[in-house]
């Protein structure tokens, strides 16, 4: 026996002695002063090549685990793989009973008793559904967003889950892409802050308790820049956009301690992300020192064949693992091919060791070796789901997410007594669409509808008419949604209700499954016959409050021109109707700000505030066409990034700098006064933008670099101060590194990205 064999034997004896006598999993964490890395190495030495590869294999739930074990077919093969230790993770298995049964097979029947991870798309809640992430981002309230993720973690962990495939931190500038609803919008600075908050909400500061779960930063990288806004499409971007726009939110998740990443479906510059060595090995694992693991997106490894990158499944497995993709989600290619690829010398076993080590390390960090059933408590499951405190938090988050887009003549808030109100629109009585997309664990028809929310205010006469259905039939996840384009049979009743009302509340928009994965749109207008319904109601009674329920920015130029009051209410989750009603009646003063620009026309897309100036931003010659513009539409958005009104008004004044120059590690401050000039208390998101006038590469016209939420009573004034330092003005330069360059800057402060109050300063290196 050589020395290496002796070491393996000794490790095996020690580990077996430390295993719990009541079950067959390792209690490694009880070894005093032992580091997690040494524990991982000890386990790794006991593993066969096939068992290491097994840790890199993830399966979808495949049979009724409380019934008899499958005897033949694919399900039987997967079942045997769990018993052999050839599975590292499962997804889409829900409930303590089923998860515990599967975990029991892994830790009590496999040779080394290594526990499984259980993942699920807990995107904006488990059973208690918060607003879709884009809506939450409209709050700009990082603590509320963090709390929303905490609640999602607590509910999902109570049913046995320990891993969510969230947050999605893709920056996107194209509202045609259906997955805009999953992210934080178009801005890198805001997106980075929200990414950090979401990871902290899901994971907390450690995994010592049972109410935190693994977060997963996705999709690495560039998915939100899919050409034409078409899902899964090609991405074609330059190095500056990659580093300055796309990557910072991912880096923020690493700074927050995220333990898993997911690569993306798209390719960049001819390279599918699953095969991208530069992204996965050079940037993430080397430069950023990320020591968690990367999971593929669903089937993204096998999809490299369709991309034209891999000739067959074996080749795809070789490319993916060498590029740094540690775990295979639902391609079955690692488990089928990696052992042979190692034997052929096409994949080094050290690559397999590194991937397995990363996965085992996360399992140790979570305490699963010490207690693989730590999340499997049926009593906790029953006591946790749908708790009232979760409902209260969902309501708070929903109210903070609403954006007031227009309010001519102070039509809002509505009076609480003495009015006849016609509530019109199928979405006003819809209890499923407000749940949005990515809410698979919730129950249909559990959201509070707008009708139910408004009925709680009994001082007015409220009449409801559907007007017209948005969709034909009941849409479901994964199936095509058929939009109603012909049935207007309910128009007459809706018109009659509008004629007899003092005010019309018109609820229009998208149903819950018109956004999300695979739901790109060519047009962003109101689907089906809703635009015609709105114009018909307007002729009967123009005193209209338009409430938008949608998962993305829409093109509503007609409404902006004609409708006096418009409320962007997104898809707000379980407490949707209560939140909308409280804003409509003034019990909550809206303070949300848009995280994405609203286009005037879909032809403007992609559209974003922090665009480049171009060499011809305008023309000094009247009538000239030789400048960057459209001949049939304005360049500007209908509603800009950062925009949102209140039931009161805010006045910005007296911008002042502590100094007009700074250098090196020095800092300067910029201060501004904000006064509430209205009649009610309100909150304002004070926003600071910087413009770098010139650089080694061209710079955006302005960039968000700070924000603060303040509350002001009528006639109250507060001063808000932002700090500017070298880090804040740094960008990824032509030197291929992050650095601050000497030059002149402008700072703008205001209530949206069109802020005009400004000052100048200079940085001298």
Secondary structure, 3 states (H helix, E strand, C coil): CCHHHHHHHHHHHHHHHHECCCCCCECHHHCCCCCHHHHHHHHHHHCCHHHHHHHCEEEECCCCCCCCCCCCHHHHHHHHHHHHCCCCEEECCCCHHHHHHHHHHHHHHCCCCCCCEEEECCCCECCCECCCHHHHHCCCCHHHHHHHHHHHHHHHHHCCCCEECCCECCCCCCCCCHHHHHCCCCCHHHHHHHHHHHHHHHHCCCCCCCCCCECEEEEECCHHHCHHHCCCCCECCCHHHHHHHHHHHHHHHHHCCCCEEEECCCEECCEEHHHCHHHHHHHHHHHCCCCCEEECCCCCCCHHHHHCCCCCHHHHHHHHHHHCCCEEECCCHHHHHHHHHHHCCCCCHHHHHHHHHHHHHHHHHCCCCCCCCCCCCHHHHHHHCCCHHHHHHHHHHHHHHCEEEEEHHHCCCCCCCCCEEEEECHHHHCCCHHHCCCCCCCCCCCCCCHHHHHHCCCCCEEEEECCCCCECCCCCCCCCCCECCCCCCCHHHHHHHHHCCCEEEEEEECCHHHCCCCCCCCCCCCCCCHHHHHHHHHHHCCCEEEEEECCCCCCCHHHHHHCCEEEECCCCCCCHHHHHHHHHCCCCCCCCCCCCCECCCHHHCCCCCCCECCCCCCCCCCCCCCCCCCCCCCCCCCECCCCCECCCCEEEEEEEECCCEEECCCEEEEEEEEEECCCCCEEEEEEEEEEECCCCCCCECCEEEEEEEEEECCCCEEEEEEEEEHHHHCEECCCCCEECCCEEEEEEEECCCCCCEEEEEEEEC
